[in-house]
Amino acid sequence: MSRCRKNSDAMPHCVLSMASEGERETPEQKQKHTSTNPKATQAIERLMAKHDPILLFASKLLPPDKAADASALYAWCRRLDEICDNEDNAHDPKMVNDQLGVWQTRFEALWTPTTAAASGNDNDNDNDNDNNNNDYPEDEYLMDLALRDCIEKYQGGDSTSTTTSTNRNSLLTRVPFDDMIEGMKSDAVEGRRIETMEELELYAYRVAGTVGLMLLPLLLSDETDNNGNNNDNDHGADADARPSTLLAIGKAREPAICLGKAIQLVNILRDATQDAKLGRIYLPQTMLRDEGVDDESILAVALEPTASGDRNDDSQSQSPASVTPRGYKTVVQTVSGRAEELLAEAEAGKDTLPAPLGPLFVQIIVELYRDYLDELRRRDYDNLSSIGGIDRVKISTLRKVLASLRAFAKVGKEAIFGRR
């Protein structure tokens, strides 16, 4: 639970907010650049309407090419999320692994010449059903094709080549996709545990930091960078533009990964009780052992049915099992400190994204997640005991608004006076 919901929280808002940085296009340009099959667009819109209706509205405000690409990435991450966090699957690792295996096979097919040739690159709706010879629903197939269109657009050279994952000229490679799948597979076990802080950060990169890597080509490229959008006479412009975009992506890479990892660490801390109910403990075992904390003492508090850790209760009425161990709080504090460091690194690198909305979006996320860390600090790093019957660390709507206003003020001040 602490995993892919983070992707769906951070990734779509990031895509749909910053993708709007592209210049508004003429009707002719829109028609040229919007190659995604209309049926695929409709399938993704149905998915967004079910899970994120606000994002569906926001997507209508974007240039069609950016909206199509961002939505295709959203749909891929969201559906992967559903495999791992679906309530029907949560307690059946074998079922999750089987479904991830099918998902991996489908993803492999997106990078093969056979699939691209079979699916074509036109909008002939009459051929949609003929191309779907798979054992999954048509909407799933159509959303896969939308991602394939996105992949092709940001490739260097032959977009159907199996070597594109290592093509140095590709704006988008398959590496972050493969890494995310690996992160999901690591959760498909009974009693999920993480041994060290290094392993926790690797996990955070795989399931959240990868999102930033998927987004950077969309955010930092323009039409001349994308082979799929150019005719045969455009190769000169494409050759000139791609190196500068690759350089920009390189500069933005580390801040993007830091932001994703920070979001993931904070959400792990926010969701400790919900994860424990699924048998998952994400805090590093080595750190817990050093503090004398075992799994049983964590689960005893997290699974307490009466929420007796509520600070509004009489503390003397609490049973010993309901008290969060001091050593556990120390580990939460340490992980919180690392999350703050990652937020600071992301904040320092926010200007690597297109201004003004790119830096503003990053600053808003940083301020919001600092507030979550402040709330953990206010709770004395007790993220297991419920407060008011709520077992997830939350902040109020007012605090979210104030955090956003702080972000506007900081970015505006820096734009006028520069950084100090």
N, C-alpha and C positions, 0 to 999 in steps of 0.2 A: 503493500500500500504506500510505502514511502517512496516508491520508485517512479512509475510512469505517470502517475498523476502530476508529478513535477514537470515531466515533459509537456503534458497537455496544459499545465498552468502557464509555464514560461514560454514555450515554443510558439504557440499560436499567437499570443499577444505580441511577442517579439516580431514575428513574421508580419503580422497584419499592421502593426504600428509603423515599423521602419520600412516596409516595402513601399509605403506611400511616398518615400523620398524620391522615387523616380519621377521624371517630368511628365506632365500630362501630355497625352498623345493625340494626334489627329485621328479622325475616324478611319482613314486609310491605314495608318500605322497600327491601330488597334486590330483591324481585320487581319493585317499581315502577321502580327505577333501572337495572336491568340489561336494556337493550333490544337489545344486540348479538345477532345471530342465533347460535344454538348452533353451527351448522355453521361460522360464521366463527371462533368461539372455538376450535373443534377444529382448524381450519386453522392458526391462529396458534400453538396449542400444539404442533402438529407442527413448525412452523418453529423454535420455541424449543427443542424437544427435540433438534433436529438441531444447532443452533448454540450454544445457551446453556441446557443442562439445569438448571443451578443456578437460573437466573432463572425457569424454569418452576415450580420448587418454590416460590420466593419469591413468585411471583404468586398462589399458592393461599392465602397468608396475608393478602392484602389484601381490603378491602371490594370486592365484585364490580364496582361501578360504576367505581371507580378502577382496578382491575385491567384491566377491559375497555378503558378509554381509554388507559392506559399501554401495554398490549399492542398496541393498534392503531397507536400511534405507533412502538413498537418495530418492528413488522412492516414499516411503511412505510420506515423508515430502513434496516433490515437488508436488505430486498429491493433498495433503491437501491444499497446497498453492494455487493451481489452483482453487479449489472450492471457496476460499475466495477472491481472487484477480483477478479472471477472469473478463474481461471487461463486459461480458454479464450478470454477476451476481452482479457486484459491487453496483448497485443501487437498488437491489431487495433482501432485507434481508430475506424475507420469502423463496425465492428460495434457498438462501445460507443455511438457517436453515434446510430446507427439505433435501438438499444434505448432510449436516453434519449429519443429523439423519441416513441416509443410510450408510454413512461412519462409524459412530459409530457402527451400526449393523454389518457391515462387519468386523470391528476390533474385536468386541466381539467374532465373530465366529472363529477368529484365535486362541483364547485361550480356545476353548472347545474341549473335546475329540472327538466329532462327526466329526468336521472339519478335525482334524489331521488324524483320521482314514480313512476318505473318501479320502483325498488327497494323503495319503501314503507318503513314503520317498524315492521313487526310481525315476528313470529317464525314465520311460516307456512313451514315447511320444504318443503312441497310445491311452492312457487313458485320455489325457489332456482334450479333448472336452467332454468326458463322465462325467467328474467330474464337469464341469461348468454348473450347472443347475440354474445359477443366471441370473438376468436381466441386467447385465452389460457386456461390451465387454470382449473377451477372454484375451486380453493383461492385462486388469485390474485384472482379476482373477489370471493370472499367476504371476503378480507382488505381489499380496496378498500372494500367496503361497511362493514366495521367502522370504517375511518377516516372514512367519510362520517358514520356515526352519531356519532363523536367530534366531528367538525367541527360538526355540527348542534347538539350539546349546548352548545357554548360560543359560539354566535353570539348577536348582538343583533338582534332583529327577525326578518325572514325569512331563515332559514338557507340557503335555496336561491338567494338573490339573488346575481347576479354582482358586486354592489357591496360584498359583505361584506368584501372584502380591504381596503377603506378605511373601513369603518364604525367610527366612533370608539367605539361602544358594544360592539363585539365583543370578547370576552375572547380569542378565538383568531382570528387572521387568516391568510391564505394567504402573507403576506410571507416568513416564515421558510422555508416549504416551497419557494417559488419561488427564494429565495436559495440554499438547499441544492442544488437542481437545477442552478443556474448554476455553483456550485462544482464539481459533478461534471463538468459539460460542459467546464470549463476544463482538466480532466485528460485528456480524450479527444483527445489530440494525440500525435504522435510527438515524442520528446525534450522532455518537459515541463520548462519553465524558468520561474522567477519573477524579475522584473527588480529590484524594490525591496523594502525592508522594509515599506513601506506596502501593496504588493500582497500580500505574504505575510500580513500581518495581515487584509487583506480576505478572502483565501482561507481563513484560519483561522476567521474569523467565519462564512463561508458554509457550511463543511462541519462545523463543530463548535459555534460560538457560537449558531447557529440552534437547536440542540437545546434549549438553555436557554429560548429564547423559546417553543418549542412546549410545554415542560413547565410554565411558570409558571401558565397558567390552571388546569391540573389541580391544582397544588400549593396555590394560593392561593384557590381558589373553594370554595364549599359548595353544597349543593343549591339554595338559593334564588337563586343566581346564574345557573343554567342553565335557559334557556327550555324545553329539551326535557324537563325533569323536573317542570315546574309545570303545574297545571291552570289553567283560565281564571280561577279565583278567586285565583291567587297573584301576579298582576301587580304588586300593591302592594308585596309583600315583595321581588319581583325588582327593582323600580325602586329600592327603598331600598338593596338589598345590592350591586348592580352597581357604583355609583360607588366604594364603598370597596374593592372587589376590583380595579378598574381602577387605583386609587391604589397599592394594594399591589404590583400587577404593575409599575407604573412605577418604584417604588423598587427592586424586585428586578432590573429589566431589565439594568442595567449590570454588577452583580456576576455575574449569570448568564452574560452574554456574555464577561466577562473570564475566568471559569473555563473555558468552552469553548475560547476562544482559547489559553489557557495549556496546556491538555491537548493541543491540536493542535500547538502549537509544540514541546512536549517530545516528542511522539510522532514528529514529523518528525525531530528530532535522534536519537531512538532508532532509527529505521528507515532511516537514510541509506544503508546498504549494500543493503538489500532494495530500496529505491526505485531506486538506481543500476542494479541488475540489470534493472529495467524501463525504463531510460533516463531516469529522472526525477531531477532535482536541484532541491530546493526552497529551498536557501539563496539569498538574493538575489544576482543576478549582479553588480549594481553594487558590492556589498560585496566579493565575491570578486575582481573586477577591481582594486579599490583595493588589495587585498592581493597582487596579482600571481598569482592562482590561476586556472587555466583548467580547463575541463571535463575535458580529457584526463587531467590529473594526478589529479583526483578519481576518475574511472572506473578508472584504472589501479590504484589502491589497493583500491577497492571490489570490483572484479572479479577480484582476485588469487585464483587457484584454490587456492593452498596455505595460505591464511590466515597468510602469513608475518609479518603484523604482530602475531602473538600474543606477548605480553610474556614468555611462558615460553620463547620461542625465543632462540637466540643472535643478538643484534642484528647481529653482523658478517656473518651469513649472509643477511641481508635484501638483496634487490635494490633498486636505487634507486627502482624503480617502486612498491615496497611501503611506502615511507615517506610518511606523511601530511604534507602541506605545513604549515609553521608558520602561514602566512597563513590556511589553511583553518581551523585550530584557533582562530585569533583570531575568525573570523566565527562559529564555533560558540559561542564564549564570549559574543559580543555578543548573539546570539539567545537564549542561555541567560539572560542578564541580563534581557532583555525578558520572557521567560517568568516569571521570578521576580517581576518587577514586577506582572504580571497576576495571579499567584497571590496576591500581597499585597493587591491590590484586591479579589479575590474573597473573601479571608479577612475583610477589613474589612467587607464587606457581607453576611456570612453570616447575620446576624440578621434580614435581610429575609425569610427563609424560616421556615416554621412550626417552632417549638421543640417538643421538644428535638432531634428527629431531623434536621431540616433543617440547622441549624448544624453538628451533629455530622458529617453526611455531607460537607458542604463541607470541614470541617477535615480529615477523613480523606483526601479527595482531595488537598488542599493538602499535607499531610504526605507522602503517597506520592510525589507528583510533585516535591516538593523533594528527596526521596531520589534520584530519578532524576537531578536536576540535580547533586546531590552526587556521584553516581557518574560523571557526565560530567567533573566537576571532578577527581575522583580519577584519571581516565584522561587527564588533561591535555587534555581536550576533543577527544580522538581518537575519533570515533565511526565510523571507517571500518575500522580494524584489528580483526580478530576476537580474542577472548580465549577460550582453551579451545575453539576451534572454533565459538563462538557469535558470529554477526555482528549481533546486536541488543543494544542496551544494556539490561541487566536488573538487577534487584535480587533478593536472596534472599527466600525466604518469611519468614525470621526478621526481616529488615529491614521487610517489609510489616507484620508483626505489631507490631513496635516502633513503627512510624509510626502505626498505628491506636491503640495505647495512648497515644502522645503526644497524639493528637487527643482522646481521651476525657479525658485529664488537663487539657488546655487548656480544653475546653468546660466541664468540671465546675468548674474553678477560676473561670472567668468567671461561671458561673451563681451561684456562692456569693459571690465577692468582687467581682464586676463587672470590667469592663475597666479597665486602667490606661493 
